[in-house]
Amino acid sequence: MDTIIFENESLPIHVGIENIALRHTHSDIPHLHNNIEIIVVNNGTITCCAGSREFELHARDVCFINLKQLHSLCTNDGKECDHIVLNIGISLLMQNPLIYDKYIKPMLEDSSFSHILFDGNKGPASEIASLISDIKELQQNTPCGYELKLIALVHLLFYQLYLAYTNEPSKIPMDNSSFTCQKMIEYIYKYFNEELTLDDIANAGNVSRSQCSKLFKKHAKLSPMSFLNKHRLEIGLKLLRTTSKSVAEIANFCGYFDQSYFNRVFLREYGCTPLAYRKSGWVES
């Protein structure tokens, strides 16, 4: 699982600003989260793939991505486009079992419910964006009793999502091939730093090597081994800018036991060496 690390696990909420064109925050490949993700586009155009749909997000648009749903964000023209992203851990939502079981759980466990797109020019998009802005301000300023208001704002947010969910037209259930690909991707997330083979990945989905490759091409637009390598590189990218680990240590952690090979694939993917990337001054936004 592509894991979000929350600063406060007892209050798992994180709001940040990302710029997809810079490729240093959001994953560049289709990925899954074990948490809720809501995106508010500030400017530019984002191509989003979620479930079986591909669609564009424009300024002021809001998009909810359900947990454990394969999705990706990209910009096709290479222009800068930034968005606010809110991540919420489900442990926060489960603190009130009555509310969670009645309203939230049915949404999160609906495999046909991959996302909701809110048009920025109408409907509740502006209200959702305003709630997220208030959440961000509370987290930054932490006034007295801010946790109470923070939890209230999250539930107001889910009130809007619940209304949209109940008004959604009939949805297409996730097919078995999607579930199988999800299992194999989760296996890669768990064992990416080991010496994985195509057979290992295929066995995780209980499919043949050829079927494994077909499913990855269909749902992730990559071969299984390309997906593995891109995921490893993204882990390395984050470690380079957030830790003081040496390049050799990072290479080893990511499953590249030959540092020179790690340097070559990193250079091919990002146009610079790992050391040059670190020295360029990239920092978390």
N, C-alpha and C positions, 0 to 999 in steps of 0.2 A: 504494500500500500504506500502511495506517495504521501508521506507523513508530514503534517504541519506541526511544528514545535511551538506550543503556546508558552508565553512567559509565565503565566499563572494558570496552572492546570486545574485549580479549583474554580477559576473563572475563564474558561477556554474561549476567548474571543480575541480576534486579531483583525485590525483594519490597516491596510497599507495601500500605497500607490505603486502600480507597476507599469512598465513601458515594454511592451512586447517586442518592439523593434530592436531594443537593446539586448534582448535574449539573456538577461541575467537574473530574472526573477521567476516568471512563470515557465513551467516546463514547455519545451519546444515540441514535444511529442505527445500523442494521446496518452492520457494518464487517468488514474483513479484517486479519489480522496476518501478517507474514512471520516469525513466531516462535511458540513454544509458550506457551500461557496456561493456568494452573491457578488455579481460584478456590476459596477456602474461606470459607463463609458464617459470619460471627460471630453476627449476629442479624438478625431481620426475614425477609421473604420476597422473593425475587427471581424475576421471570419471565424465563426465558432462552429464546431462540430460536436453534437451531443446526441446520444442515442443513435437513431438512424437519420438524423437531419443535419443539414449544413445550412447556415444562415448568417446574415451580416448584422453586426451591432454597430449602431451609430451614436453620435454624441447624445447623451441623456438617456439612452436605452439602458434597461436593467435586465439582467439575466440571472435566474436562480439555477444552480446546478445541484442535482440531488447527489447524495452520497453513493459511493461505489458505482458511479456512472462514468463510462469511458468518454472523455471529452478532450478537446484541444482548442487552443486559441492561437491565431496567427494573423499577421498582416501581409497581404500579398504584394503590396506596392513598395514595401520597405520603408514607408514613411513612419515617423514617430506617431504613436497613438497611445495615450496613457489612460488607465482606468483605475478606479478604486476597487479593491477586492476585500470583502468581509468573509472571514472564516469563523465558523462556530462549531465547537466540539459538541457531539450529541450528549455527552455526560451532563452538560448544563441543562439541556432540554428535558432530561430524564429526572430532574430533581423534584418535579411535581408529577407523580405517577398518574394521577387522574387526568390532568391536562395532556400529558404525553400520550397515554394510551388511547384517549378519545380523539384527539385532533392531529397530533404530530406523527405518531408511529405509523398510522395508515398511509400517510404521504411518503415517508422515508422508506417504507418497505414495499411500496408499489413499484415493481420492476419496470412497469410501462411508463412510469413518471420520471423521465430523465431530466427535464428542465422546464422552465417557464420563461418566455420572453415577454417583457413588458415594454411596449412602445413608449419611448420617451416623450412623444408629443400628445399622449392622452392616457387616461386611466390612472392607476395608482403608482406609476413609475416615480413621479416627483415626490410623493409621500414616502416611498421606500428609500429613495436617495436621501431625503431629509433625515429620516430615522438613522440611517447609516452615518451621516455626517454628525449627528448628535452623539452617537456611540463613539465615534472617533474622538470628538472633543472631550467627552467624559474620560476616556482612557488616557488622553494626554494631560488633562488638568487634575484629575482625581480629586474633585471637591469632596467635602464631608458627606458621607453616605452615598457616594457615587455608585457603589455596587448595587444598591436597591433600584436606582433609576436605570442602570445598565440592563439589569434583568427584565425590568418592565419594558424597556425599549425593544429588547429581543422578542418578547412575547407580542408586542404590537406589530413587529415585523412579520412574525409567523401568522398573525391574524390576517394580514394582507395576503400572505402566501396561501393560507387555507382557503380563503374566499376564491382566489384564482384557481386553485386546485379543484374545488368543487364545481367550478364553472367550465372547466376544461372539457372539450369534446371527447368522445371515446378515444382512448389511447391504444396504441398497438403494443401488446405484451412483448417483452424481450424474448427473442428466440433462444433455443438451446445453444446455438453456436456462439451467441454473445456471452452467455454464462460460462461456456467452456473457455473462451478467450480471456474472460475476466479471471478465471482460476489460474490460467497460465501466467498472466501478467502479475497477479498477486504472488505467484511463486518466484518470479524474477525479482520483485521488490524485496522478498524475504532472503533470497540467496544470491543476490547480484554479485557479492564479493567472493563467491566461490568459483571453482572452475566448472562452469555450466556448459553443457553441450545441447545440441538440438534434441537429442534423445531425452535428456533430463526435462526439458521444457514440455515436450510432447507427452511424456509420461505423467506430468502434473495435470494435464487435461484428459488423460486416458484416451489419446488419439494417436494416429500414426504420424510419422515425420512429415509426410506430404500434406496431411490434413491440418497439422499444426501450422505449416507455412501458409496454407490457403486461408485459415482463420485470421492469422495476423495480417495478411495482406488485405483482407476484407474489412477488419475492424480497426486496425492500427495503422494501415497503409505502409507497413514496413515488414521486412522479414523478421522472424523471431530473434536471430542473432544481431541484426541491425538495431532492433528495439533494445536488446540487452546492452549493446555497446553505447547507444545514445543515453540510456539511463545511467550507466556508469560514468559517462563523461559529465552529465549534469550534476551528479553527486560530487565529482571532483571539482567542478566549477564552483559549487557552493563552498566546499571546504577551503578552496584557495582564497576566497574572499572573507571567510568568517572564522578561520582558525590560523594558528601559526605553525601548523604541521608542515614538515618538509614535503617537497614534491615527491620524494621517494615514498614517504609514509602514506601520502594521499593515493599515489598510484597503487600501492599494495592494498590499501583499504578498499579501493574500488574494484579490485579483482585483476589489476594489471601487475603481474609479478615481475615484469621487465620494464623498468622505468623508461628506457629508450623507446620502447613500443608505445607506452602511454604518451610520451612527448610527441611521437609521430601522429598518432590518431587525434590527439588534441589539436595539433597544428592544422591537420587536414580539416577538422570540424570547425574550428574557431578562427583560423588564420593567424594564430600566434602561439608561442610555446606557453606551457603552464606558468613558468617563471615570469615571462613577459606580461602575461595576463595579470598576475599578482602585482607586479610593479606598476601597472598602468593605473592603479588606484581605485579599482572598482570597490564599491561599498554597498551594503544593504540599504535599500530605500526605506 
